[in-house]
Amino acid sequence: MSTSEVQPSSLPTITDLCLNVPLFQSFRYDESTVEHVRELVNYDEHIDCYCMECHQPSVFHVHREDVAYWFPEQLLARKNLIIEQIYSCSRDYNHELYFYFRIHDNTLAKIGQFPSIADLASVEIQKYRKVLGDNYYGEFNRAIGLVSHGIGIGAFVYLRRIFEHLIEEAHQKNAAKPGWDEEKYQMSRMDEKIKLLKDSLPEFLVENKSLYSILSLGLHELDESTCLQAFPVTRVGIELILDQKLEELNRVKKVQEASKDIGELYRKLQTPKTK
């Protein structure tokens, strides 16, 4: 598989490199940015990640025993250098994450990892099944899976479908209301539709409606490399929208349960005690 190359100004954080950047995407560096690369390959702190074996979020600490320490001059001169990073779960050191990086001709690329991005993400996004339903939850999963295999444009297709689904949900809620102008809605562009539906949409979506334009650009104008680079940001945008919907769903459920409990308690307290 050919690599997509990102320029020095776009070097990732260690968390993004390990957990979000797809395999074989390479990052070019030079004398001015090699220090950042040195920090990445010599990283000796921790990352926050879901533990597949603990079945809950955890903190993973990197192993540093018997691992070479790389200096900037070495990273600028070496070819075909393979670096392994192993992280252990703070709850059980036998639960591990593995990452493999290649340094070659002033580029850094992740060439392997276990568990995969898709495996880790599939667990993290399970909570969104409540607000997406099985069908669109599956599409969200597929988008992340495509990115883990270096397919950015296809992933954008699924994210845009999810965005459109969220808009259509709000549309259906408003379509039956008195005074709703369906013809105006159907003739509107997406940003105008969002304005018409703003009272029924998550605040984050309304404030960041440009997300739809970004997703559309990914389908029609951007190349695979650009879509892959943009995917983590667009994914977070979708997740923040879903977080608001999930929060509202949980709030409604909590209100319903509290109202039921208060009513039962009131009836219980109003019932005359028998001697």
PLY file of the C-alpha trace (Angstrom):
ply
format ascii 1.0
element vertex 275
property float x
property float y
property float z
element edge 274
property int vertex1
property int vertex2
end_header
0.00 0.00 0.00
1.41 3.41 -0.88
1.90 5.94 1.88
0.32 9.37 2.07
2.75 12.07 3.19
2.09 14.94 5.57
4.37 17.93 5.83
6.34 18.90 8.99
3.79 21.44 10.23
1.25 18.65 10.62
3.19 16.30 12.89
0.75 14.56 15.27
0.65 14.19 19.04
1.54 10.78 20.47
-2.13 10.04 21.19
-3.17 10.85 17.62
-0.25 8.92 16.18
-1.07 5.79 18.16
-4.86 5.88 18.28
-6.10 7.93 15.31
-3.54 8.06 12.49
-4.13 5.22 9.97
-1.41 2.78 9.01
1.14 3.87 6.39
0.37 7.59 6.58
3.82 9.20 6.71
4.96 12.49 8.23
7.93 14.31 6.74
10.26 16.14 9.08
13.45 18.19 8.82
16.00 19.84 11.10
13.40 22.26 12.43
10.89 19.55 13.42
13.07 16.51 14.18
12.85 17.33 17.90
9.12 16.62 17.76
9.80 13.25 16.12
12.46 12.49 18.75
9.85 13.11 21.47
7.40 10.79 19.73
9.75 7.82 19.28
11.29 8.27 22.75
7.97 8.90 24.48
8.09 7.57 28.05
4.86 8.74 29.66
1.31 7.44 29.14
-1.74 7.47 26.89
-5.41 7.18 27.78
-7.10 4.35 25.92
-9.86 1.78 26.25
-8.54 -1.56 27.52
-10.01 -4.39 25.48
-9.32 -6.88 28.28
-10.42 -4.78 31.27
-13.47 -3.67 29.25
-13.17 -0.08 30.44
-11.08 3.06 29.87
-7.60 2.93 31.33
-4.19 4.59 31.46
-1.40 2.83 29.56
2.25 3.34 30.44
5.05 2.78 27.96
7.74 0.13 28.51
11.24 1.58 28.53
13.29 -1.48 29.46
15.90 -2.43 26.85
14.59 0.14 24.36
17.06 2.25 22.36
17.01 6.03 22.83
17.14 7.88 19.53
18.84 11.24 19.05
17.92 13.90 16.43
21.06 13.33 14.38
20.25 9.62 14.16
16.67 10.28 13.06
17.93 12.59 10.31
20.44 10.06 9.04
18.85 6.62 9.47
17.05 4.67 6.76
14.55 1.89 7.33
14.67 2.12 11.12
11.86 0.13 12.80
10.80 1.25 16.30
8.51 -0.70 18.62
6.51 0.87 21.45
4.66 -1.28 23.97
2.17 0.15 26.48
0.84 -1.69 29.53
-2.51 -1.15 31.21
-2.16 0.41 34.68
-4.71 -2.10 36.02
-2.97 -5.19 34.65
0.47 -4.96 33.08
-0.26 -8.10 31.03
-2.79 -6.08 29.01
-0.72 -4.43 26.32
-0.88 -2.19 23.25
1.70 -2.55 20.47
2.77 0.12 17.97
5.40 -0.07 15.23
6.93 2.92 13.48
9.31 3.28 10.55
11.87 6.05 10.12
13.08 6.39 6.54
14.45 9.36 4.57
13.20 11.94 7.09
9.70 10.49 7.30
7.87 8.86 10.18
5.10 6.33 9.53
3.09 3.98 11.71
3.35 0.58 10.02
1.57 -1.63 12.55
-0.48 -1.74 15.73
-2.49 -4.11 17.93
-5.35 -3.82 18.74
-6.32 -2.00 15.57
-7.86 1.47 15.43
-11.15 -0.12 14.38
-11.14 -2.58 17.29
-10.47 0.14 19.86
-12.99 2.55 18.36
-15.77 -0.04 18.03
-15.87 -0.34 21.80
-15.60 3.38 22.45
-18.53 4.27 20.20
-20.95 1.58 21.39
-22.71 4.16 23.57
-23.90 5.95 20.41
-26.02 2.98 19.34
-28.76 4.42 21.59
-29.07 7.58 19.50
-28.06 6.24 16.07
-29.89 2.92 15.98
-28.32 -0.25 14.62
-28.14 0.90 10.99
-26.34 4.22 11.43
-24.25 2.89 14.31
-23.01 0.27 11.86
-22.16 3.00 9.35
-20.20 4.91 11.98
-18.28 1.72 12.72
-17.60 1.16 9.03
-16.29 4.73 8.61
-13.71 4.14 11.34
-12.85 0.75 9.89
-12.22 2.25 6.44
-9.88 4.89 7.88
-7.90 2.21 9.71
-7.22 0.72 6.26
-6.26 4.05 4.72
-9.58 4.76 2.93
-10.58 8.35 3.67
-13.12 9.27 1.00
-15.25 6.20 1.69
-15.23 7.03 5.40
-16.49 10.55 4.62
-19.44 9.00 2.75
-20.62 7.31 5.94
-20.05 10.35 8.14
-22.07 12.53 5.79
-24.90 9.97 5.77
-24.96 10.10 9.57
-25.03 13.91 9.52
-27.93 13.87 7.03
-29.74 11.32 9.19
-29.53 13.64 12.21
-30.96 16.49 10.14
-33.76 14.32 8.81
-34.69 13.22 12.34
-35.17 16.87 13.30
-37.07 17.50 10.05
-39.57 14.73 10.76
-40.23 16.15 14.23
-40.99 19.58 12.78
-42.87 18.56 9.63
-46.14 17.96 11.48
-46.07 21.21 13.44
-48.58 23.95 12.59
-47.12 26.63 10.35
-44.25 24.48 9.09
-43.27 25.47 5.54
-42.28 22.20 3.90
-41.81 23.72 0.46
-39.37 26.29 1.83
-37.49 23.55 3.63
-37.15 21.36 0.55
-35.87 24.31 -1.51
-33.24 25.24 1.08
-29.54 24.42 1.14
-28.22 22.38 4.05
-27.02 25.39 6.05
-30.46 26.99 5.60
-32.19 23.76 6.67
-30.10 23.73 9.83
-31.22 27.30 10.61
-34.85 26.29 10.15
-34.37 23.30 12.47
-32.04 24.94 14.99
-34.46 24.59 17.90
-34.58 20.82 17.36
-30.88 20.19 16.76
-27.91 19.89 19.13
-26.32 23.27 19.76
-22.91 22.04 18.60
-24.31 21.02 15.22
-25.98 24.40 14.70
-22.83 26.29 15.65
-20.63 24.08 13.47
-22.84 23.51 10.44
-19.75 23.94 8.24
-18.97 20.32 9.15
-21.40 19.26 6.42
-19.52 21.33 3.83
-16.26 19.68 4.89
-17.79 16.22 4.51
-19.16 17.15 1.10
-15.76 18.43 -0.02
-14.32 15.10 1.02
-16.67 13.30 -1.34
-16.29 15.58 -4.35
-12.97 17.42 -4.23
-10.48 16.13 -1.64
-8.05 13.27 -2.19
-7.57 10.21 0.05
-4.64 11.72 1.92
-6.48 14.92 2.82
-9.58 13.00 3.93
-7.47 10.75 6.15
-5.82 13.77 7.76
-9.21 15.45 8.29
-11.04 12.37 9.56
-10.09 12.65 13.28
-11.50 16.20 13.42
-14.70 15.31 11.56
-15.17 12.21 13.70
-14.88 14.28 16.89
-17.41 16.73 15.44
-19.92 13.94 14.85
-19.26 12.48 18.30
-19.85 15.84 20.00
-23.20 16.10 18.23
-24.06 12.57 19.35
-22.86 13.33 22.88
-25.42 16.14 23.12
-28.19 13.89 21.83
-27.13 11.15 24.26
-27.06 13.61 27.15
-30.57 14.78 26.30
-31.80 11.18 25.97
-30.36 10.32 29.38
-31.82 13.49 30.88
-35.30 12.66 29.59
-34.99 9.12 30.95
-33.85 10.43 34.32
-36.73 12.91 34.47
-39.24 10.19 33.63
-37.86 7.85 36.27
-37.72 10.60 38.89
-41.30 11.68 38.12
-42.49 8.11 38.48
-40.63 7.63 41.79
-41.88 10.94 43.19
-45.46 10.05 42.25
-45.20 6.64 43.90
-43.64 8.15 47.02
-46.37 10.79 47.22
-49.12 8.18 46.94
-47.41 6.07 49.56
-47.15 8.98 52.00
-50.77 10.02 51.37
-52.13 6.55 52.13
-53.61 6.50 55.69
-51.72 4.21 58.01
-53.71 1.31 59.40
-53.33 0.31 63.05
0 1
1 2
2 3
3 4
4 5
5 6
6 7
7 8
8 9
9 10
10 11
11 12
12 13
13 14
14 15
15 16
16 17
17 18
18 19
19 20
20 21
21 22
22 23
23 24
24 25
25 26
26 27
27 28
28 29
29 30
30 31
31 32
32 33
33 34
34 35
35 36
36 37
37 38
38 39
39 40
40 41
41 42
42 43
43 44
44 45
45 46
46 47
47 48
48 49
49 50
50 51
51 52
52 53
53 54
54 55
55 56
56 57
57 58
58 59
59 60
60 61
61 62
62 63
63 64
64 65
65 66
66 67
67 68
68 69
69 70
70 71
71 72
72 73
73 74
74 75
75 76
76 77
77 78
78 79
79 80
80 81
81 82
82 83
83 84
84 85
85 86
86 87
87 88
88 89
89 90
90 91
91 92
92 93
93 94
94 95
95 96
96 97
97 98
98 99
99 100
100 101
101 102
102 103
103 104
104 105
105 106
106 107
107 108
108 109
109 110
110 111
111 112
112 113
113 114
114 115
115 116
116 117
117 118
118 119
119 120
120 121
121 122
122 123
123 124
124 125
125 126
126 127
127 128
128 129
129 130
130 131
131 132
132 133
133 134
134 135
135 136
136 137
137 138
138 139
139 140
140 141
141 142
142 143
143 144
144 145
145 146
146 147
147 148
148 149
149 150
150 151
151 152
152 153
153 154
154 155
155 156
156 157
157 158
158 159
159 160
160 161
161 162
162 163
163 164
164 165
165 166
166 167
167 168
168 169
169 170
170 171
171 172
172 173
173 174
174 175
175 176
176 177
177 178
178 179
179 180
180 181
181 182
182 183
183 184
184 185
185 186
186 187
187 188
188 189
189 190
190 191
191 192
192 193
193 194
194 195
195 196
196 197
197 198
198 199
199 200
200 201
201 202
202 203
203 204
204 205
205 206
206 207
207 208
208 209
209 210
210 211
211 212
212 213
213 214
214 215
215 216
216 217
217 218
218 219
219 220
220 221
221 222
222 223
223 224
224 225
225 226
226 227
227 228
228 229
229 230
230 231
231 232
232 233
233 234
234 235
235 236
236 237
237 238
238 239
239 240
240 241
241 242
242 243
243 244
244 245
245 246
246 247
247 248
248 249
249 250
250 251
251 252
252 253
253 254
254 255
255 256
256 257
257 258
258 259
259 260
260 261
261 262
262 263
263 264
264 265
265 266
266 267
267 268
268 269
269 270
270 271
271 272
272 273
273 274
